[in-house]
Amino acid sequence: MWPPARCTWCGGRAIGVFVAVLIIGALYAACGPIDRSGPAPTQPAVLTRSRFGHVIEAGVGYGGVRIEMTSEELSRVWGPTVDAHSTGQANNVRVFRLDTGETILAILKSGKVDSLQFMDSRRPGEPPLRTSEDVEMGDLVDRVRTVYGDPEQDNELFLYYYSDGIAFGRDVGQQNAHDARRVYQVLVFQKTPSFGPASVVPR
């Protein structure tokens, strides 16, 4: 087991990414697509979900993009897209959208994919994305606890499962929040086995 300071650092990193992403998301929603000179894209690349799939793999990635991929590899798999630097952060954020409406943020650190964040902005009637353990976007947070166990960290925004490489964000703090008891965001990052598995709630 790592010392407590290491655990705090991991939690802080993920929380910091979440805050930076919220700021970028708010700016993007308010101002529209980012305008760049030259050939750079001015709006998010749209990915066809029937091609890239419905399953988010904890600690691994989604749709052919894997944690620790280089920025060049990311571009080859998902194509060029809007590229923004978060203010005061070393992270670089690329914005993608699925053709079913969901938003995906690829957060890069030191030129590699550090995490993928999924937001459940799908159109009405579209089936939800799901994890490899069959937790769906829009599921109750209680189901997350049933499937994955007690989180290794719960900061009231996200339930973090570091040893699995996944976190689940509640539907809170959004302008049109639906239900704070439900999963609105999923964050995937590199597994941290030293934390050990979470304790699973008996069914």
Steps between C-alpha positions, in 0.01 A plus 500: 500500500632846415531753782201734554673787323505299178127427531425867549703590192304257282170637619617855450611426145164360400306777675719764336431350159127507572508868599705595194261309278196673648658839426577403142156352455333816626708720270428274206125501566494878540721596209437221251776323304852625556618710208855420389690647206643268239391143429431404864144373564252754638250253643514158665551193286187284486558129559256236374396297801403198293865488391672572831267303723288535811740378770735710714786288634609593852872573519535442125305740280233504231459452128860412423645783713699381799636673808869592444455529121698785349323804356598384152346157558183665630476708183547193282217313674242777557623765258580870548269704723472814711811536714500724808743565785342535842594824673769455762522126435759288322223286355388522140136419427355371172124504449314229311133421453320179420234510231253397770567824691748411774809716559843344554795695636847354449732651762866480400795549730857518369376404154318183610138416576467532877122450524178489301188671629153413370195723546150360459366759258345241269186574307167368635439142398866413442635202698754594769870430502592236757807375680642151454327415830163606350450821694325738262509876471186615679500208745440571866815561704378222730548256212860616463559413866331162453718409203834662592472512879570791731709765322858563605414870501166684489525879481126552438567562132674177398526149636861392435609139453876546453585130492248455216600817316153653495289767669130582479370856513160589636259720306563809713617854429354499152267771377239241405581232756261207479557292811794519743447132580600400148829463311558792262875463438753219481875563535750235390867510598794271567440236765676537834514141634677603822170635630356149495148404392202677649277309737200372306158558654316168543207465260 
